Amino acid sequence: MGVLPDLSKYEKYQELTQGTMRYYEAGTNNKRKLLLCHGMGVYTTADTFLFMIEPLAEKYHVIAVDYLGFGKSTRKLENGPTFDVIVDGIRELLYKLEFHPVDLIGHSAGPWFGGILAYESPNLVRSLIGIGSAGMNVQAVAGVANYKAPDRDNIRNSYIGNSVFEGSELTWEQVDAMADLWMEHGTRPSAPEAFEALKPLVNQMATPDIRKSYLLQRRMPYLAMPTCWIWGKSEGMEPWPTYTAEWDQIGGDPRKSSKPWVPPQAEYHLLPVGTHNAHWELPSEVTRICSEFIDSVPE
C-alpha cells in the first residue's frame, strides 16, 4: 500500500455543456448523498479530500469533483472558469447524475462555490459544511491577489509542509507524495496554459469591486439549510482568526463577534490545532465532526 490512498478506482467522467468533468464516486451502496468541493489553485482537485473520501464512503454515497477548469476536468474554457461557470457546472452535474439533494462539504473556496450553489439552488443542498471557508472579506488574501504558477518546492515546503506539526496526522512522506500529485495536476500536458486559463477566476477573486459581488459573507444570512463551520486555531483566512481571538469573549457564539457573518442555522467547531488545511492535518477529527453533523440533519 502506498503512502496515499489509491482513489483511481473511483474515477469517473461526465460530459457537461461547458466541457468534461472528472469526479470520484465511492460508497454507492449508501443512501445519503455527499458532495465534496475543493478549493482554489492551478494544482487543486478532488484529491484534496484524499484522506476523507474512503472513510466518508463507509456511511455515505460520496462524489468529489474537479470543477471545470481544474484537475482532470476540461481545463481551458472559452468563458472561464468563473464563479458562474464553476457553480453552474456543479449544478448541471448534480442534475445529470440525479445526485441530489446533497450534504456538501467544501474546503477553502469550496464552501464559497458551494454556498453560492446553496443560495441559488436550495433544493439541491440539504446541508453545508465549510472547512476554513474563503469568500468572506472584500480584500483577498495575498495568495489569491498574488497568484503564482505551481512550484514543487513551494508546494512541498510551504503549502503542504506547513501542515506537519505536533498533533498533525500528516507525515513528511505523505507531503512528498502529495507534492508530486499536486504538481502532476498543475503541469498536466493535457492542460496547456492552465495557469493562464485560470486568470478569469483569479481576477474575480482578487479584484475587490468584482469580488464583493460574489462574497459568501453577504449570502450567509439567507442560507436556509443547516450549516457547519470548521477551522483550526492557526487558520489565517478571515473571519476565522477573529472568531478564534474572540472565542472566549463571545462564548463560542460568532453571532456575538465583531464579524457576525453567520447563517441562521449554524454550528461551529474551533479545532485546538490546525491551519488552513485541517482536512489533511486532522482528517479523523474533521471526518468525525462532518459525520455527526450530517447525521443530525433530517433526510
C-alpha positions as CSV (number, residue, x, y, z in Angstrom):
1,M,0.0,0.0,0.0
2,G,1.3,3.5,-0.9
3,V,1.6,6.4,1.5
4,L,-1.5,7.9,-0.1
5,P,-4.9,6.3,-0.7
6,D,-5.4,5.0,-4.3
7,L,-8.5,6.7,-5.5
8,S,-8.2,5.7,-9.2
9,K,-10.8,3.0,-8.8
10,Y,-13.4,5.7,-8.0
11,E,-12.6,7.9,-11.0
12,K,-15.4,8.8,-13.5
13,Y,-16.2,11.5,-16.1
14,Q,-19.3,13.3,-17.2
15,E,-19.9,15.4,-20.3
16,L,-21.5,18.8,-19.5
17,T,-22.4,21.8,-21.5
18,Q,-19.1,23.6,-20.9
19,G,-16.8,20.5,-21.0
20,T,-16.0,17.3,-19.3
21,M,-16.0,17.0,-15.5
22,R,-13.9,14.4,-13.6
23,Y,-15.2,13.2,-10.3
24,Y,-14.6,10.4,-7.8
25,E,-17.6,8.3,-6.7
26,A,-17.5,6.0,-3.7
27,G,-19.9,4.4,-1.3
28,T,-22.5,3.8,-4.0
29,N,-24.5,1.4,-1.8
30,N,-25.3,4.1,0.7
31,K,-28.4,6.2,0.5
32,R,-27.2,9.6,1.8
33,K,-25.6,11.7,-0.9
34,L,-22.5,13.7,-0.1
35,L,-20.7,16.2,-2.4
36,L,-17.1,17.3,-1.7
37,C,-15.9,20.6,-3.2
38,H,-12.2,21.5,-3.4
39,G,-10.5,24.9,-3.1
40,M,-8.7,27.2,-5.5
41,G,-5.3,26.7,-7.2
42,V,-3.9,25.5,-10.6
43,Y,-3.0,22.2,-8.8
44,T,-6.1,21.8,-6.7
45,T,-8.5,19.0,-7.3
46,A,-10.8,16.5,-5.7
47,D,-7.6,14.9,-4.4
48,T,-7.6,17.5,-1.6
49,F,-10.0,15.2,0.2
50,L,-7.8,12.1,-0.3
51,F,-7.8,11.3,3.4
52,M,-11.6,11.7,3.8
53,I,-13.2,10.1,0.8
54,E,-13.0,6.5,1.8
55,P,-13.9,7.0,5.5
56,L,-16.9,9.0,4.5
57,A,-17.9,6.4,1.8
58,E,-18.3,3.8,4.6
59,K,-21.5,5.7,5.6
60,Y,-22.4,7.9,2.6
61,H,-22.7,7.9,-1.2
62,V,-19.8,10.3,-2.0
63,I,-18.9,12.3,-5.0
64,A,-15.8,14.6,-5.1
65,V,-15.5,16.8,-8.1
66,D,-12.8,18.6,-10.2
67,Y,-14.5,21.8,-11.2
68,L,-14.5,22.8,-14.8
69,G,-11.1,24.5,-15.3
70,F,-9.4,22.3,-12.7
71,G,-7.6,18.9,-12.4
72,K,-8.6,16.3,-15.0
73,S,-11.8,18.2,-16.0
74,T,-11.7,20.4,-19.1
75,R,-9.1,23.0,-18.2
76,K,-9.3,25.6,-21.0
77,L,-12.7,27.2,-21.4
78,E,-13.7,30.0,-23.7
79,N,-15.7,31.7,-21.0
80,G,-13.9,30.9,-17.8
81,P,-13.5,29.4,-15.4
82,T,-15.5,32.0,-13.5
83,F,-17.8,31.8,-10.4
84,D,-20.8,31.3,-12.7
85,V,-19.2,28.6,-14.8
86,I,-18.0,26.6,-11.8
87,V,-21.2,26.8,-9.8
88,D,-23.3,26.0,-12.9
89,G,-21.1,23.1,-13.7
90,I,-21.6,21.6,-10.3
91,R,-25.3,22.2,-10.6
92,E,-25.5,20.6,-14.0
93,L,-23.6,17.5,-12.8
94,L,-26.0,17.0,-9.8
95,Y,-29.0,17.2,-12.2
96,K,-27.4,14.9,-14.8
97,L,-26.4,12.3,-12.2
98,E,-29.7,12.8,-10.3
99,F,-27.5,13.2,-7.3
100,H,-29.4,15.5,-5.0
101,P,-30.2,16.8,-2.5
102,V,-26.6,16.7,-1.2
103,D,-24.9,17.3,2.1
104,L,-22.0,19.5,0.8
105,I,-18.5,19.6,2.3
106,G,-16.1,22.2,1.0
107,H,-12.6,23.4,1.8
108,S,-11.4,27.0,1.3
109,A,-13.1,28.2,-1.9
110,G,-15.2,25.0,-1.9
111,P,-17.8,26.3,0.6
112,W,-17.7,29.6,-1.3
113,F,-18.8,27.9,-4.5
114,G,-21.0,25.5,-2.6
115,G,-22.5,28.4,-0.6
116,I,-23.5,30.2,-3.8
117,L,-25.0,27.0,-5.1
118,A,-26.9,26.6,-1.9
119,Y,-28.1,30.2,-2.1
120,E,-29.2,29.9,-5.7
121,S,-30.5,26.3,-5.7
122,P,-31.5,25.5,-2.1
123,N,-33.4,22.4,-3.4
124,L,-30.1,20.8,-4.2
125,V,-28.3,21.3,-0.9
126,R,-29.6,19.7,2.3
127,S,-26.7,21.0,4.4
128,L,-23.4,22.8,4.0
129,I,-20.1,22.2,5.8
130,G,-17.2,24.7,5.4
131,I,-13.6,23.8,6.3
132,G,-11.5,27.0,6.5
133,S,-14.0,28.7,4.2
134,A,-13.0,31.6,2.0
135,G,-15.2,34.2,0.4
136,M,-15.8,36.4,3.5
137,N,-13.6,39.6,3.2
138,V,-13.7,42.1,0.3
139,Q,-9.9,42.2,0.4
140,A,-8.4,39.0,-1.0
141,V,-5.6,37.2,0.9
142,A,-2.1,37.5,-0.6
143,G,-2.2,34.0,-2.1
144,V,-5.0,35.0,-4.4
145,A,-4.1,38.6,-5.1
146,N,-0.5,37.5,-5.9
147,Y,-1.4,34.2,-7.6
148,K,1.6,32.2,-8.9
149,A,2.1,29.2,-11.1
150,P,2.9,25.9,-9.2
151,D,6.4,25.2,-7.9
152,R,7.1,21.9,-6.3
153,D,9.5,23.2,-3.6
154,N,7.0,25.9,-2.6
155,I,4.1,23.4,-2.6
156,R,6.1,20.9,-0.6
157,N,7.8,23.1,1.9
158,S,5.2,25.8,2.4
159,Y,1.7,24.9,1.2
160,I,1.6,21.3,2.3
161,G,4.7,21.2,4.6
162,N,3.1,23.8,6.9
163,S,0.6,21.0,7.9
164,V,3.3,18.9,9.5
165,F,3.5,19.8,13.2
166,E,3.0,18.3,16.6
167,G,-0.6,16.9,16.8
168,S,-1.0,16.7,13.0
169,E,-1.6,13.3,11.4
170,L,0.3,14.3,8.2
171,T,3.8,12.9,7.7
172,W,6.7,14.2,5.5
173,E,6.5,11.0,3.4
174,Q,2.9,11.9,2.6
175,V,3.8,15.5,2.0
176,D,6.3,14.4,-0.7
177,A,3.8,12.1,-2.4
178,M,1.1,14.9,-2.3
179,A,3.6,17.5,-3.7
180,D,4.2,15.1,-6.7
181,L,0.5,14.6,-7.2
182,W,-0.3,18.3,-6.9
183,M,2.5,19.1,-9.5
184,E,1.1,16.4,-11.8
185,H,-2.2,18.2,-11.8
186,G,-0.7,21.7,-12.0
187,T,1.5,20.9,-15.0
188,R,-0.7,18.2,-16.8
189,P,0.3,18.0,-20.5
190,S,-3.4,17.8,-21.4
191,A,-4.0,21.2,-19.8
192,P,-1.9,23.7,-21.8
193,E,-1.8,27.2,-20.5
194,A,-3.6,26.0,-17.3
195,F,-2.2,28.9,-15.3
196,E,-3.4,31.5,-17.9
197,A,-6.7,29.7,-18.2
198,L,-7.5,30.3,-14.5
199,K,-7.0,34.1,-14.8
200,P,-10.7,35.0,-15.2
201,L,-11.4,33.4,-11.9
202,V,-8.3,34.8,-10.2
203,N,-9.4,38.3,-11.4
204,Q,-12.8,37.9,-9.9
205,M,-11.4,36.7,-6.6
206,A,-8.6,39.3,-6.4
207,T,-10.3,42.5,-7.6
208,P,-12.3,43.9,-4.6
209,D,-15.0,45.6,-6.8
210,I,-15.7,42.3,-8.6
211,R,-15.1,40.1,-5.6
212,K,-17.7,41.8,-3.4
213,S,-20.4,40.8,-5.9
214,Y,-19.7,37.1,-5.2
215,L,-18.9,37.2,-1.5
216,L,-20.3,34.3,0.5
217,Q,-20.5,36.5,3.6
218,R,-23.4,38.5,2.2
219,R,-25.3,35.3,1.2
220,M,-24.8,33.6,4.6
221,P,-27.8,35.2,6.4
222,Y,-30.1,33.7,3.6
223,L,-28.9,30.1,3.7
224,A,-32.0,28.1,4.7
225,M,-30.2,24.8,5.3
226,P,-28.2,23.8,8.4
227,T,-24.5,24.8,8.2
228,C,-21.4,23.7,10.0
229,W,-18.1,25.7,10.1
230,I,-14.8,24.1,11.0
231,W,-11.4,25.8,11.3
232,G,-8.0,25.3,13.0
233,K,-6.6,27.5,15.7
234,S,-3.9,28.8,13.3
235,E,-6.3,29.3,10.3
236,G,-5.4,32.6,8.6
237,M,-8.5,33.2,6.4
238,E,-10.8,35.7,7.9
239,P,-13.1,35.7,9.8
240,W,-11.7,32.6,11.5
241,P,-8.7,34.3,13.2
242,T,-11.1,36.9,14.5
243,Y,-13.5,34.3,15.9
244,T,-10.5,32.5,17.4
245,A,-9.2,35.6,19.1
246,E,-12.7,36.4,20.5
247,W,-13.8,32.9,21.2
248,D,-13.8,33.1,25.0
249,Q,-15.2,36.6,25.0
250,I,-18.1,35.6,22.7
251,G,-18.8,32.3,24.4
252,G,-18.2,30.3,21.3
253,D,-21.0,32.2,19.5
254,P,-19.8,34.0,16.4
255,R,-23.1,35.9,16.3
256,K,-21.7,38.0,19.1
257,S,-18.4,38.5,17.3
258,S,-17.1,41.8,15.8
259,K,-17.7,40.0,12.4
260,P,-21.1,38.5,12.8
261,W,-21.2,36.8,9.4
262,V,-23.4,33.8,10.3
263,P,-26.2,31.8,8.7
264,P,-29.4,31.3,10.8
265,Q,-28.8,27.5,11.4
266,A,-25.1,27.1,12.2
267,E,-22.8,25.3,14.4
268,Y,-19.1,26.0,14.9
269,H,-16.0,23.9,15.6
270,L,-12.7,25.5,16.5
271,L,-10.0,22.9,16.4
272,P,-7.3,23.2,19.1
273,V,-4.6,22.9,16.4
274,G,-4.6,23.2,12.7
275,T,-4.0,25.6,9.8
276,H,-6.0,26.3,6.7
277,N,-5.7,22.6,5.7
278,A,-7.3,20.9,8.7
279,H,-8.7,18.1,6.4
280,W,-5.1,16.9,5.9
281,E,-3.9,17.6,9.4
282,L,-6.7,16.2,11.4
283,P,-8.7,14.1,8.9
284,S,-10.0,11.7,11.5
285,E,-11.4,14.5,13.7
286,V,-12.7,16.5,10.8
287,T,-14.4,13.4,9.3
288,R,-16.0,12.7,12.7
289,I,-17.4,16.2,13.0
290,C,-18.7,16.1,9.5
291,S,-20.4,12.8,10.0
292,E,-22.0,13.7,13.3
293,F,-23.3,16.9,11.8
294,I,-24.7,15.2,8.6
295,D,-26.4,12.5,10.7
296,S,-28.1,15.3,12.8
297,V,-29.7,16.8,9.6
298,P,-33.0,15.1,8.7
299,E,-33.2,13.3,5.4
